Amino acid sequence: TGVQTCALPIFNGASQALADIWLPTVKLLAAARAAMLDARQFEIKHPQASDDSYRTEYGDKRMAALKDADARLQATDQKLSDQASPEFRAELAKHWQAYRKFSDNVIKLSSTGQEADVMDARDIAEGASKSELDDSLTQLDKLSNWAFEQGQLSSEQADQLHKRARLGMIALLVCALLLGGALALKLSHGVLGALGGEPAKAVALVHADRKSTRLNSSHVALARM
């Protein structure tokens, strides 16, 4: 019980970190990555669209994907607010904001419908915008791998604590059995002592008493004769 009481808070802490922080973080980052790629696809399609209706559709879908990515990244920051922040977490934020600016510029130029602006939009989309997105995804993957490794460590720690607690309980049970056996032996000796000592001695005393009784009976009989 003492082992369980000492190990329980640590065990619960490791399990809670795994369930509440690391697994959700990995899931959030995977969803953010998918949303970022969706936004990128609509950005590329925007300056390639043949008319304003398509550009409007792609622009709306891009904004929805960007909002989704931003929400996932913000939720990730909240999950990791109390954790040591690796440098690639800050790098992810920096490159993502840079990508957003270049991507916004692509859409702004493309929306004019002017050939020169559309060509500039395509150049930015395939140049600076693509580069910043690639850097963002690289940092995101690093952060995701780090969170996954932290989750593995928490899982291993919880498993080790569970094994230690189990061994401790087994040791306590063995000690309890040994102590119970020792107490039972002591009690049995006490009872036997009250009855005349060890069993062999008690039997010998009974036989000696019977033999003495028979001898006394014989002497009485002879005296009467």
Salt bridges, closest charged atoms under 4 A:
GLU43 OE2 - ARG40 NH1 3.26
ASP52 OD1 - ARG55 NH2 2.56
GLU57 OE2 - LYS61 NZ 2.87
ASP68 OD1 - ARG72 NE 3.01
ASP70 OD2 - ARG100 NH1 2.39
ASP77 OD1 - ARG89 NE 3.41
GLU91 OE1 - LYS94 NZ 3.25
GLU91 OE1 - HIS95 NE2 3.50
ASP104 OD1 - ARG62 NH2 2.53
GLU126 OE2 - ARG40 NH2 3.96
GLU132 OE1 - HIS95 ND1 2.86
ASP134 OD2 - LYS130 NZ 3.03
ASP135 OD2 - HIS95 ND1 3.76
ASP141 OD1 - ARG33 NE 2.88
ASP159 OD2 - LYS163 NZ 3.41
